[in-house]
């Protein structure tokens, strides 16, 4: 009887030890997985500029527009001058519409351009399309008021030949207007309007807006 009790006790101890080992193994695997994910997330993301022959972004302190990209930019001021001068303004565009159009066109300066611009095709975040549409819905495009042509931002962006994806995909262009703390870019828009141009894509890489 005594021997039987000893065997039961030993068996119980072995079960406890095995359970502890299983728990420790699961904890170890969890820590390894967490460290692997942390290592991957800490790895710097590759940034390059497919709009400009895949060159690397760099500091451009001389930018007069898209100034929020000065510290790391795909574009140079002379390129902005050349690109932005190719297009015409929207009739009846409000200041908000002008600003959001400017924000959109500044994608050529975004250092993470490779995530949303591929094979000469721009992908815009659905949320930005909605904000842009909200700002420009009363402007006139090709003789009609925009809100009469399109019912939402996705339709409007698609009509401009942009691809549209939710921001959560991290594969589309989005600009938070709160980043624009400079009056310089806004005055730049007004100067371009007065000279008869507004920032928007045309011909091949930049599509006709009007």
N, C-alpha and C positions, 0 to 999 in steps of 0.2 A: 504493500500500500504506500509505504514511504517512497519507494523507488518510482511508483507511478506519479505521485505528486511532484517529485523532482523533475520528471520528464515533462509533465504538463507545464511546470514553471519555466523550464528551459525553452519549450516550444513557444510559450507566450513571449518570452524575452526575444527570441529570434523574430517573431512577428513584429514586435515593436521596433527592433533594429532595422528590419527590412523596410518598414513603413517610413522610418526616419531617413533611410538612404534614398528612398523614392522621392520624398519631399525635397531633400537636398539636391537631388539630381534635377528636379523640375525647377527649383530656384536658380540653379546654375545655368540651365538652358535659357531661362527667362532673362538672366543678366547678360548672357552672351548675345542674345537677340537684341536686347535694348542697346548694348554697346555698339553692335553692328549698325543699327538704325541711326544712332547718334553720330557714328563715324561718317555714314553716308550723307547725313543732313549737314554735317560740319564741312564737308568737302566743298570748296568753292565752285560755284556754277560757272561753266564756260560761257563767255559772252563774246559775240562777234557781230559784224554788221553786213548781212547779206545784201542789203540795198546798195552798199558801197564795196562790192567785190570781196566780201568777207574779211575786211580789215578789222583790226581790234579797236574798240572805243578808247578814247583817251581824254585828257583834260583839254577843255576849250573855253578858257576864261573870257574870250572875246565875243561869245554868243550874245547877240542883242535880242533874239527871240528864243523861245524854248529854254530860257535861262536856267530853269531848274535842272537841266542836264549839263551845266557847265563843268561840273567836277568829273563827269564821266559821260562822254558824248560820242555818238556815232557820226554826227555831222559836223561840218565846219561852216563858219558864217558865210563864206562865199558860195557854198553849196545851197544854203538856205535861200540866199538872194536869187540864185539861178532857178531853183525849184519853185519857190513861192511866187515868182513873177510870171509864171506861165498861165495863171488862171484868172477867172473873172469873178466878181462878187455876186452873191445872191441878192436879188431885189427884196427890199423890205426886211433884211436881216437885222434883228435886234442886237444890242451890245452882247447879250448873253449868247446868242447864236454865233456871233463873230468869235467870241472867246472859245466856245466849245469846238468850233471848226478849227481854230488855231491849235487847240489842245490835240485834236486828232492828227493834224498835219505834222505835229512835232514827233510823231512816231519815228520819223526818219532819223531822229537824234537819240532815241531810246537805246541805252547800252545793251538791253536784253532783247534787241530786235530779232535775234535768231529764234526766239521762242514763238513769235507770232507772224513773221514775214518769211514766207518760203515760196520759191519758184515764182517770184514776182507777184505774189498774192498776199494780201493783208487780211488777217483775221482779227476782228474787233470784238471786244467783250459785249455781250448782250446788254449789260447794265450801262455801259458807256453809250451804246446805241440809243438806249431809252432816254438818257440824259440829253444827248445831242438832239434827238427828235423833239423832246420837250422844249428845248431852247429855240429850235428852228422851225417849229410846226407852222408858224404864221408867215414864214418867208415864201417867196415865189420861186418855183423851180419849173423851167420850161413852160412858163405861161400859166401855171396852176399853183394854188396854195398847197404847200407840202402836206398838211393834215387832210386835205381832200384827196390826195394821191395815195397816201399810206396811213395805215391805222396804228402803227407802232414803230418803235425804233428798229426792231429786227428787219421789218419790211423795208424801212428807209435805208439801212445799211446794205441790205441785199441788193437794192436798186442801184447802189453805187458800186456794185460788183465786189463788195467785201464779204468775206465769210464771217459768220457769227457763231460764237460759242459762249457758254456761261463763264463767268470769271473764275469759278472754282476749278476749271480745267487747267488754269495757269498757262494756257497756250493761246492767249488772245491779248490784244492791246487794250489797256485801261489806264486812264489818267484821272487821278483824284484832284479835283479843282482846288482843294485846300492847299495843294502844293504850290499853287501860283500866288506868291506873295509879292510879286514884282509888278509895278505899273508899267514897266518897260515893254513887256510883251503886249499889254493892252493898247498902249499908244502906238506900237508897231502895227497892230491890226488896223487902227484908224488911218494911219499914214498909207497903208496899202490900199484901203478902201478909197481914199482920196485920189490915189494914183491909178485906180481902176482895176486893182487885182485883189484877190483874196485867196488865202491858202487852201488849196484843195487839189487832189490828184488829177492829172490829165495825161493824155497821150501815153499809151502803153502802161508804164508803171503808175502814172497819175491819170486818173480817169476824168473825162469831161464832167463838170458839175452842172453847167447850164445847158 
